[in-house]
């Protein structure tokens, strides 16, 4: 069928975790599309993308629709977006996929908590990639703008799908995740359901090591801990056998490359937008790790969550294990090289301020209870 994946060409590959890789969806994630496949007549997973019409949301919706385990994909965004959700859904219905695709468009004055009952009820995973770009705004300003956007999504999830994993990919992530997790906690819900998607940092680290060494990317697995982007993201090259063999100078250069990856893409885009396709790919990899776990195959992935694994911080990105109930284990940071220990000090300083800002934001905010129509 024109597929270039290893399995269809009969060339097996092995991931860093020892899994055989090579199928169409396996090639997208490196972890494999396992779990319920959602064959006709069988129940698969229900996934919603809030911000489906954004530059990240559109390719992400396509990647999720291609996952055979996704039985229903909901695309939610504002009616004024171009293209609006109904157009995207119609477009995806012309793709050779089994899942149902449903659009949900809101007017700017409509609150998700009042109008997304049908959209969110029964969701297993919600990914929020809506919000405003930085565009030179201060951390405080972007936190206020996107804090409101994230709260609108989170309070609707709290009401209609409180057991779903809610993945956030919005700026400033290092503040929004603590804020939204705190709001969940205040509402009596599990704050571990709120995950910051930091997978793009991992994807970049793996790709850069692959480029440097030529080792198949399926055999490279560099954990990235701390936060998302900038100095807060710390790739642990010492924990990957291939990356650990790189010279100290090369590792140092790659650390900067990972940390500045977003800025580099933004520069190439002439400041008009950041990473879109690579971020959509990274989100799909996160999604498939979640669905693997929900389907009974425990899967590790890095993400930013409430954690006690870094002394002095209440939130931290590290490897977690997704299982049938969501996050089942948050893994420790693990052994660090001397240089990584030094860099971790800077990571902690940067993260502490971001986390504090997020928690302060949550102090004066409460989740609404809803009360609108059934849409």
C-alpha positions in Angstrom: 0.0 0.0 0.0 3.0 2.3 -0.3 3.8 2.1 3.4 7.5 2.6 4.2 7.4 1.1 7.7 9.8 -1.7 8.7 7.1 -4.3 9.4 5.5 -3.9 6.0 9.0 -4.3 4.4 9.8 -7.2 6.6 12.7 -5.4 8.4 12.2 -5.7 12.2 13.7 -3.2 14.5 14.2 -3.1 18.3 13.4 -0.1 20.5 15.5 1.0 23.4 13.0 -0.8 25.7 13.4 -4.1 23.8 10.1 -4.0 22.0 10.0 -5.0 18.4 9.3 -1.9 16.3 8.4 -1.4 12.7 4.6 -1.2 12.2 2.9 1.8 10.8 2.0 3.2 14.2 5.0 1.7 15.9 7.2 3.8 13.7 5.4 6.9 14.8 6.1 6.4 18.5 8.9 4.0 19.0 6.9 2.4 21.8 4.3 0.5 19.7 0.6 0.8 19.2 -0.5 -1.8 21.7 -3.7 -2.4 23.6 -7.3 -2.6 22.3 -7.3 -2.1 18.6 -10.9 -1.0 18.3 -12.0 -3.4 15.6 -15.5 -2.9 14.2 -18.0 -3.7 16.9 -15.4 -3.5 19.7 -15.0 -0.5 22.1 -11.8 1.5 21.6 -10.7 4.7 23.2 -12.3 8.1 23.1 -9.8 11.0 22.6 -10.5 14.7 22.5 -8.2 17.4 21.1 -9.0 20.8 22.5 -7.5 23.3 20.1 -7.9 20.9 17.2 -7.8 23.7 14.6 -4.4 25.1 15.7 -1.2 24.5 13.8 -0.3 21.7 16.3 -3.9 20.4 16.6 -4.5 19.7 12.9 -1.6 17.3 12.3 -2.1 15.8 15.8 -5.7 15.0 14.9 -4.5 13.1 11.8 -2.0 11.1 13.8 -4.5 10.2 16.5 -7.1 9.2 13.9 -4.5 6.8 12.4 -4.2 5.0 15.7 -6.4 1.9 15.3 -7.2 2.0 19.0 -8.9 5.4 18.8 -12.6 4.6 18.3 -13.8 8.2 18.6 -11.9 11.4 18.0 -13.5 14.7 19.1 -12.1 17.9 17.6 -12.9 20.9 19.7 -12.1 24.6 19.0 -13.7 27.9 18.5 -16.1 28.4 15.6 -14.1 31.3 14.3 -10.9 29.3 13.8 -9.8 28.5 10.3 -10.5 25.8 9.4 -13.3 25.3 11.9 -13.7 21.9 13.6 -16.5 20.7 11.4 -14.3 21.2 8.3 -11.5 19.3 9.8 -13.8 16.5 10.8 -15.2 16.2 7.3 -11.7 16.2 5.9 -10.6 13.4 8.2 -13.8 11.4 7.3 -12.3 11.0 3.8 -9.2 9.3 5.2 -9.1 5.5 5.4 -9.7 5.2 9.1 -12.2 3.4 11.3 -12.7 5.9 14.1 -15.6 8.3 14.3 -14.6 11.9 14.1 -16.9 14.5 15.7 -16.5 18.3 15.7 -17.4 20.5 18.5 -17.3 24.3 17.9 -17.9 26.9 20.5 -18.5 30.6 20.2 -15.9 32.8 22.0 -18.4 33.7 24.8 -19.4 30.0 25.4 -17.8 28.2 28.3 -16.6 24.6 27.7 -18.1 23.5 31.0 -21.5 24.6 29.8 -21.4 23.1 26.4 -19.1 20.1 26.0 -20.9 17.4 27.9 -21.3 15.2 24.8 -17.8 16.0 23.6 -16.0 15.0 26.9 -18.2 12.4 28.5 -16.5 9.1 28.3 -13.1 10.5 27.1 -10.1 8.5 28.1 -7.6 11.1 27.0 -7.9 14.9 26.5 -5.1 16.9 24.9 -5.2 20.6 25.2 -3.0 22.5 22.6 -5.0 25.7 22.5 -3.9 29.1 23.9 -1.9 32.1 22.9 1.7 32.1 21.7 4.4 33.9 23.7 5.1 36.5 21.0 7.3 38.6 23.4 4.8 38.5 26.2 6.1 38.4 29.8 5.7 35.1 31.8 3.1 36.8 34.0 1.0 38.0 31.0 1.1 34.6 29.1 0.2 32.8 32.4 -2.9 35.0 32.8 -3.9 34.5 29.2 -3.3 30.8 28.9 -4.2 30.1 32.5 -7.8 31.1 31.6 -7.8 28.9 28.5 -6.4 25.9 30.4 -8.8 26.4 33.2 -11.8 26.4 30.8 -10.6 23.0 29.5 -9.7 21.5 32.9 -13.0 22.5 34.6 -15.0 20.9 31.8 -12.9 17.7 32.1 -13.4 17.8 35.9 -17.1 17.7 35.4 -17.5 15.4 32.4 -14.5 13.1 32.3 -12.7 13.3 35.7 -10.9 10.0 35.2 -9.4 11.0 31.9 -5.7 11.8 31.5 -5.5 15.5 30.6 -2.3 16.3 28.6 -1.4 20.0 28.4 0.9 21.5 25.7 0.5 25.2 26.4 2.8 28.0 27.5 4.0 28.4 30.2 3.8 24.7 30.8 6.0 24.7 33.9 3.4 27.0 35.6 0.2 25.8 34.0 0.6 22.2 35.1 1.0 23.0 38.8 -1.9 25.5 38.5 -4.3 23.0 36.9 -3.2 20.1 39.1 -3.8 22.3 42.2 -7.3 23.2 40.9 -8.0 19.5 40.4 -6.8 18.8 43.9 -9.0 21.6 45.3 -12.0 20.0 43.6 -11.2 16.7 45.2 -9.9 15.1 42.1 -6.6 13.3 41.3 -3.9 15.9 40.4 -1.9 13.1 38.7 -4.5 13.2 35.9 -2.9 16.5 34.8 0.2 15.9 32.7 2.5 18.3 31.0 3.5 16.9 27.6 7.3 17.3 27.5 7.8 14.6 24.9 9.2 16.9 22.3 12.3 17.4 24.5 12.8 13.7 24.5 12.2 13.4 20.8 14.7 16.1 20.1 17.4 14.5 22.3 16.9 11.1 20.7 17.1 12.6 17.2 20.2 14.7 17.8 22.0 11.7 19.3 20.9 9.6 16.2 22.3 12.3 13.9 25.6 12.4 15.8 26.2 8.7 16.0 24.2 7.1 13.2 22.8 4.6 15.6 19.2 3.6 14.7 16.9 6.0 16.5 14.8 3.1 17.8 17.8 2.2 19.9 18.3 5.6 21.4 16.3 6.6 24.6 17.5 9.7 26.3 15.3 10.8 29.3 14.8 14.5 29.7 14.0 15.6 33.2 13.1 18.9 34.9 10.6 21.0 32.9 9.8 21.8 29.4 12.0 23.9 27.1 14.8 26.3 27.9 17.2 25.8 30.8 14.5 23.8 32.7 14.8 20.8 30.4 17.8 18.6 31.2 18.6 15.7 28.8 20.4 12.9 30.7 22.8 11.6 28.0 24.7 9.6 30.6 21.7 7.3 31.0 21.6 6.2 27.4 24.4 3.8 26.3 24.8 5.4 22.9 24.7 9.0 24.1 27.0 8.3 27.0 29.8 7.5 24.5 29.7 11.0 23.1 32.5 13.4 24.1 31.8 15.8 26.9 31.9 18.7 24.5 29.4 17.1 22.2 27.1 16.3 25.0 27.3 19.9 26.2 26.5 21.2 22.7 23.5 18.8 22.5 22.1 19.9 25.8 22.0 23.5 24.5 20.5 22.2 21.2 17.7 20.5 23.1 17.1 23.5 25.4 17.1 26.0 22.5 15.2 23.8 20.0 12.0 25.8 20.3 13.8 29.1 19.8 15.7 27.7 16.8 12.5 26.6 15.1 10.8 30.0 16.0 13.8 31.8 14.4 13.5 29.7 11.2 9.7 30.5 11.1 10.6 34.2 11.3 8.8 34.4 14.7 5.4 33.5 13.2 5.1 30.2 15.1 7.1 27.6 16.9 7.4 23.9 16.4 4.2 22.4 14.9 4.8 19.1 13.1 7.4 17.9 15.6 5.2 18.9 18.5 2.2 17.1 17.0 4.4 14.0 16.5 5.6 14.3 20.1 2.0 14.6 21.4 1.0 11.5 19.5 3.8 9.6 21.0 2.6 10.7 24.5 -0.9 9.8 23.6 0.1 6.3 22.5 2.0 5.8 25.7 -1.2 6.7 27.6 -3.3 4.4 25.4 -0.8 1.6 25.8 -1.2 1.8 29.5 -4.9 2.1 29.5 -5.0 -0.9 27.2 -3.1 -3.0 29.7 0.5 -2.6 28.4 2.5 -0.6 30.9 4.5 2.0 29.1 7.2 4.5 30.2 7.3 8.1 28.9 8.6 11.3 30.3 6.1 14.0 31.3 5.8 16.9 33.8 3.6 16.0 36.8 3.2 16.4 40.5 6.2 14.6 41.9 8.5 14.3 44.9 11.4 12.9 42.9 13.4 16.1 43.0 14.1 17.5 46.4 12.6 21.0 46.9 10.2 20.8 44.0 6.6 19.7 44.0 6.4 19.2 40.2 9.0 17.6 37.9 9.4 15.9 34.6 10.8 12.4 34.6 9.9 9.0 33.4 6.5 7.7 34.5 4.8 4.4 33.9 1.3 4.6 32.4 -1.0 1.7 33.3 -4.8 0.9 33.2 -5.5 3.6 35.8 -3.2 6.3 34.3 0.1 7.1 36.0 1.1 4.1 38.1 4.6 5.1 39.0 6.8 8.2 38.9 10.4 7.1 38.4 13.4 8.6 40.2 15.8 10.8 38.3 18.5 8.1 38.4 22.3 8.4 38.4 23.7 11.7 37.0 27.1 12.6 35.7 29.0 15.4 37.4 28.1 17.8 34.7 24.4 16.8 34.9 24.4 17.3 38.6 25.7 20.9 38.1 23.0 21.6 35.4 20.3 20.2 37.7 21.0 23.1 40.1 20.1 25.6 37.4 17.1 23.5 36.4 15.8 23.6 40.0 16.2 27.4 40.2 14.3 28.0 37.0 11.5 25.5 37.9 11.0 26.7 41.4 10.0 30.1 40.2 7.7 28.8 37.5 6.0 26.3 39.9 5.5 29.0 42.5 3.9 31.3 39.9 1.5 28.5 38.9 0.4 27.7 42.4 -0.1 31.4 43.2 -2.3 31.6 40.1 -4.4 28.7 41.4 -4.9 30.3 44.8 -7.5 32.7 43.6 -9.3 30.5 41.1 -12.0 27.8 41.5 -13.4 25.4 38.9 -16.9 26.2 37.8 -19.6 23.6 38.1 -21.3 24.1 34.7 -25.0 24.0 34.0 -25.4 24.6 30.3 -26.8 22.5 27.5 -25.9 18.9 26.7 -23.5 19.8 23.9 
